[in-house]
Amino acid sequence: MEEKIKFETAKLAKEKGFDWEVTEGFTKDGRIFICSKSSGFFPKECRRPTQSLLQKWLREVHNIHVFATLFSYPNEYDSCIYIKDKEPIIKGINFTYEEALETGLQEALKLILNK
């Protein structure tokens, strides 16, 4: 099962213009809800995509490549962010692949100018 992004990441993604259709979202106070076009608040609230969908959006819309890589065995991962014609950004040590990817997604979103 694919990991969904955390509330803090969802708020950043909304701020930066993420608007792809997803099946879950967050209310303003961080509660999770199932999205539907009939719900009335689906288009306005924070969307909760999978990490891989947000990763794809960053790559396709902003040409920012984010991934996690094994730093040292057994359980240390780096977040790597690549932007064309710039030096890679490497962030911290995390204990799971998903934590490292989440960190990378947050850092990549911070690089995008506000909409």
CYANA upper distance limits for C-alpha pairs under 8 A (distance plus 0.5 A):
  2 GLU  CA     50 THR  CA      6.70
  2 GLU  CA     51 GLN  CA      7.87
  2 GLU  CA     52 SER  CA      8.17
  3 GLU  CA     50 THR  CA      6.04
  3 GLU  CA     51 GLN  CA      6.42
  3 GLU  CA     98 GLU  CA      7.60
  4 LYS  CA     48 ARG  CA      6.96
  4 LYS  CA     49 PRO  CA      6.29
  4 LYS  CA     50 THR  CA      4.54
  4 LYS  CA     51 GLN  CA      6.08
  5 ILE  CA      9 THR  CA      6.66
  5 ILE  CA     10 ALA  CA      7.01
  5 ILE  CA     48 ARG  CA      6.54
  5 ILE  CA     49 PRO  CA      6.74
  5 ILE  CA     50 THR  CA      6.28
  5 ILE  CA     51 GLN  CA      6.01
  5 ILE  CA    102 GLU  CA      7.42
  6 LYS  CA     10 ALA  CA      6.74
  6 LYS  CA     48 ARG  CA      8.13
  6 LYS  CA    102 GLU  CA      8.38
  7 PHE  CA     11 LYS  CA      6.76
  7 PHE  CA     26 PHE  CA      7.43
  7 PHE  CA     30 GLY  CA      6.57
  7 PHE  CA     48 ARG  CA      8.24
  8 GLU  CA     12 LEU  CA      6.95
  9 THR  CA     13 ALA  CA      6.61
  9 THR  CA    102 GLU  CA      8.12
  9 THR  CA    105 LEU  CA      7.92
  9 THR  CA    106 GLN  CA      6.20
 10 ALA  CA     14 LYS  CA      6.62
 10 ALA  CA     26 PHE  CA      8.34
 10 ALA  CA     46 CYS  CA      6.37
 10 ALA  CA     47 ARG  CA      6.71
 10 ALA  CA     48 ARG  CA      6.47
 11 LYS  CA     15 GLU  CA      6.71
 11 LYS  CA     46 CYS  CA      6.62
 12 LEU  CA     16 LYS  CA      6.72
 12 LEU  CA    106 GLN  CA      7.73
 12 LEU  CA    109 LEU  CA      6.98
 12 LEU  CA    110 LYS  CA      7.98
 13 ALA  CA     17 GLY  CA      6.80
 13 ALA  CA     18 PHE  CA      5.73
 13 ALA  CA    109 LEU  CA      6.99
 14 LYS  CA     18 PHE  CA      5.68
 14 LYS  CA     19 ASP  CA      7.70
 14 LYS  CA     46 CYS  CA      6.38
 14 LYS  CA     47 ARG  CA      7.71
 15 GLU  CA    114 ASN  CA      7.18
 15 GLU  CA    115 LYS  CA      7.58
 16 LYS  CA    109 LEU  CA      7.34
 16 LYS  CA    112 ILE  CA      7.10
 16 LYS  CA    113 LEU  CA      7.67
 16 LYS  CA    114 ASN  CA      5.94
 16 LYS  CA    115 LYS  CA      6.27
 17 GLY  CA    114 ASN  CA      8.45
 17 GLY  CA    115 LYS  CA      6.75
 18 PHE  CA     47 ARG  CA      8.49
 18 PHE  CA     57 TRP  CA      8.13
 19 ASP  CA     43 PRO  CA      8.42
 19 ASP  CA     47 ARG  CA      8.02
 21 GLU  CA     47 ARG  CA      8.46
 22 VAL  CA     35 CYS  CA      7.62
 22 VAL  CA     47 ARG  CA      7.13
 22 VAL  CA     48 ARG  CA      7.27
 22 VAL  CA     49 PRO  CA      6.26
 23 THR  CA     34 ILE  CA      6.41
 23 THR  CA     35 CYS  CA      5.50
 23 THR  CA     36 SER  CA      7.79
 23 THR  CA     48 ARG  CA      8.09
 23 THR  CA     49 PRO  CA      8.07
 24 GLU  CA     32 ILE  CA      7.34
 24 GLU  CA     33 PHE  CA      6.17
 24 GLU  CA     34 ILE  CA      5.03
 24 GLU  CA     35 CYS  CA      5.52
 24 GLU  CA     47 ARG  CA      6.81
 24 GLU  CA     48 ARG  CA      5.74
 24 GLU  CA     49 PRO  CA      7.51
 25 GLY  CA     32 ILE  CA      6.18
 25 GLY  CA     33 PHE  CA      5.87
 25 GLY  CA     34 ILE  CA      6.88
 25 GLY  CA     35 CYS  CA      6.77
 25 GLY  CA     42 PHE  CA      8.06
 25 GLY  CA     45 GLU  CA      7.22
 25 GLY  CA     46 CYS  CA      6.01
 25 GLY  CA     47 ARG  CA      4.66
 25 GLY  CA     48 ARG  CA      5.05
 25 GLY  CA     49 PRO  CA      8.33
 26 PHE  CA     30 GLY  CA      5.75
 26 PHE  CA     31 ARG  CA      5.81
 26 PHE  CA     32 ILE  CA      5.09
 26 PHE  CA     33 PHE  CA      6.54
 26 PHE  CA     45 GLU  CA      7.01
 26 PHE  CA     46 CYS  CA      5.71
 26 PHE  CA     47 ARG  CA      6.75
 26 PHE  CA     48 ARG  CA      7.09
 27 THR  CA     31 ARG  CA      5.73
 27 THR  CA     32 ILE  CA      6.97
 27 THR  CA     33 PHE  CA      7.69
 27 THR  CA     45 GLU  CA      6.73
 27 THR  CA     46 CYS  CA      7.29
 28 LYS  CA     45 GLU  CA      7.74
 28 LYS  CA     46 CYS  CA      8.12
 35 CYS  CA     39 SER  CA      7.48
 35 CYS  CA     42 PHE  CA      6.11
 36 SER  CA     42 PHE  CA      6.74
 37 LYS  CA     42 PHE  CA      6.69
 37 LYS  CA     43 PRO  CA      8.41
 41 PHE  CA     45 GLU  CA      6.67
 49 PRO  CA     53 LEU  CA      6.49
 49 PRO  CA     54 LEU  CA      6.77
 50 THR  CA     54 LEU  CA      6.95
 51 GLN  CA     55 GLN  CA      6.52
 51 GLN  CA    101 LEU  CA      7.92
 51 GLN  CA    102 GLU  CA      7.56
 51 GLN  CA    105 LEU  CA      8.34
 52 SER  CA     56 LYS  CA      6.59
 53 LEU  CA     57 TRP  CA      6.73
 54 LEU  CA     58 LEU  CA      6.69
 54 LEU  CA    105 LEU  CA      8.11
 55 GLN  CA     59 ARG  CA      6.78
 55 GLN  CA     65 HIS  CA      7.75
 55 GLN  CA     66 VAL  CA      6.80
 55 GLN  CA    105 LEU  CA      7.40
 56 LYS  CA     60 GLU  CA      6.47
 57 TRP  CA     61 VAL  CA      6.06
 57 TRP  CA     62 HIS  CA      7.93
 58 LEU  CA     62 HIS  CA      5.65
 58 LEU  CA     63 ASN  CA      6.77
 58 LEU  CA     64 ILE  CA      5.82
 58 LEU  CA     65 HIS  CA      7.29
 58 LEU  CA     66 VAL  CA      8.37
 58 LEU  CA    108 ALA  CA      8.33
 58 LEU  CA    109 LEU  CA      8.41
 59 ARG  CA     63 ASN  CA      4.94
 59 ARG  CA     64 ILE  CA      5.23
 59 ARG  CA     65 HIS  CA      5.71
 59 ARG  CA     66 VAL  CA      8.24
 60 GLU  CA     64 ILE  CA      8.34
 62 HIS  CA    112 ILE  CA      8.37
 63 ASN  CA     83 ILE  CA      6.99
 63 ASN  CA     84 LYS  CA      7.66
 64 ILE  CA     81 ILE  CA      7.42
 64 ILE  CA     82 TYR  CA      6.39
 64 ILE  CA     83 ILE  CA      5.45
 64 ILE  CA     84 LYS  CA      8.02
 64 ILE  CA    108 ALA  CA      7.58
 65 HIS  CA     81 ILE  CA      6.14
 65 HIS  CA     82 TYR  CA      5.46
 65 HIS  CA     83 ILE  CA      6.88
 66 VAL  CA     79 SER  CA      7.79
 66 VAL  CA     80 CYS  CA      6.21
 66 VAL  CA     81 ILE  CA      5.05
 66 VAL  CA     82 TYR  CA      6.91
 66 VAL  CA    101 LEU  CA      7.79
 66 VAL  CA    104 GLY  CA      6.53
 66 VAL  CA    105 LEU  CA      7.03
 66 VAL  CA    108 ALA  CA      7.75
 67 PHE  CA     79 SER  CA      6.51
 67 PHE  CA     80 CYS  CA      5.87
 67 PHE  CA     81 ILE  CA      7.16
 67 PHE  CA    101 LEU  CA      6.36
 67 PHE  CA    104 GLY  CA      7.39
 68 ALA  CA     77 TYR  CA      6.85
 68 ALA  CA     78 ASP  CA      6.07
 68 ALA  CA     79 SER  CA      5.08
 68 ALA  CA     80 CYS  CA      6.39
 68 ALA  CA     97 TYR  CA      6.60
 68 ALA  CA     98 GLU  CA      8.43
 68 ALA  CA    100 ALA  CA      6.06
 68 ALA  CA    101 LEU  CA      5.66
 68 ALA  CA    104 GLY  CA      7.95
 69 THR  CA     77 TYR  CA      5.93
 69 THR  CA     78 ASP  CA      5.86
 69 THR  CA     79 SER  CA      7.08
 69 THR  CA     80 CYS  CA      7.76
 69 THR  CA     97 TYR  CA      7.93
 70 LEU  CA     75 ASN  CA      8.14
 70 LEU  CA     76 GLU  CA      6.63
 70 LEU  CA     77 TYR  CA      4.97
 70 LEU  CA     78 ASP  CA      6.87
 70 LEU  CA     97 TYR  CA      8.32
 71 PHE  CA     76 GLU  CA      5.84
 71 PHE  CA     77 TYR  CA      5.31
 71 PHE  CA     78 ASP  CA      6.22
 71 PHE  CA     93 ILE  CA      8.08
 72 SER  CA     76 GLU  CA      5.90
 72 SER  CA     77 TYR  CA      7.62
 75 ASN  CA     94 ASN  CA      8.31
 75 ASN  CA     95 PHE  CA      5.72
 75 ASN  CA     96 THR  CA      7.03
 76 GLU  CA     93 ILE  CA      6.21
 76 GLU  CA     94 ASN  CA      5.99
 76 GLU  CA     95 PHE  CA      5.46
 76 GLU  CA     96 THR  CA      7.38
 77 TYR  CA     92 GLY  CA      8.46
 77 TYR  CA     93 ILE  CA      5.94
 77 TYR  CA     94 ASN  CA      5.61
 77 TYR  CA     95 PHE  CA      6.70
 77 TYR  CA     96 THR  CA      6.95
 77 TYR  CA     97 TYR  CA      6.59
 77 TYR  CA    100 ALA  CA      6.40
 78 ASP  CA     90 ILE  CA      6.98
 78 ASP  CA     91 LYS  CA      6.49
 78 ASP  CA     92 GLY  CA      6.32
 78 ASP  CA     93 ILE  CA      5.75
 78 ASP  CA     94 ASN  CA      6.99
 78 ASP  CA    100 ALA  CA      6.29
 79 SER  CA     90 ILE  CA      6.07
 79 SER  CA     91 LYS  CA      5.62
 79 SER  CA     92 GLY  CA      7.36
 79 SER  CA     93 ILE  CA      8.25
 79 SER  CA    100 ALA  CA      5.44
 79 SER  CA    101 LEU  CA      6.33
 79 SER  CA    103 THR  CA      6.93
 79 SER  CA    104 GLY  CA      5.34
 80 CYS  CA     88 PRO  CA      7.22
 80 CYS  CA     89 ILE  CA      6.24
 80 CYS  CA     90 ILE  CA      5.15
 80 CYS  CA     91 LYS  CA      7.10
 80 CYS  CA    104 GLY  CA      6.76
 81 ILE  CA     88 PRO  CA      6.16
 81 ILE  CA     89 ILE  CA      5.54
 81 ILE  CA     90 ILE  CA      6.95
 81 ILE  CA    104 GLY  CA      6.91
 81 ILE  CA    108 ALA  CA      7.12
 82 TYR  CA     86 LYS  CA      7.75
 82 TYR  CA     87 GLU  CA      7.64
 82 TYR  CA     88 PRO  CA      5.30
 82 TYR  CA     89 ILE  CA      7.07
 83 ILE  CA     87 GLU  CA      7.96
 83 ILE  CA     88 PRO  CA      7.44
 91 LYS  CA    103 THR  CA      7.96
 91 LYS  CA    104 GLY  CA      7.52
 92 GLY  CA    100 ALA  CA      8.47
 93 ILE  CA    100 ALA  CA      7.78
 94 ASN  CA     99 GLU  CA      6.42
 94 ASN  CA    100 ALA  CA      5.79
 95 PHE  CA     99 GLU  CA      7.39
 95 PHE  CA    100 ALA  CA      8.04
 96 THR  CA    100 ALA  CA      6.87
 97 TYR  CA    101 LEU  CA      6.66
 98 GLU  CA    102 GLU  CA      6.57
 99 GLU  CA    103 THR  CA      6.70
100 ALA  CA    104 GLY  CA      6.72
101 LEU  CA    105 LEU  CA      6.60
102 GLU  CA    106 GLN  CA      6.73
103 THR  CA    107 GLU  CA      6.72
104 GLY  CA    108 ALA  CA      6.50
105 LEU  CA    109 LEU  CA      6.64
106 GLN  CA    110 LYS  CA      6.89
107 GLU  CA    111 LEU  CA      7.23
108 ALA  CA    112 ILE  CA      7.63
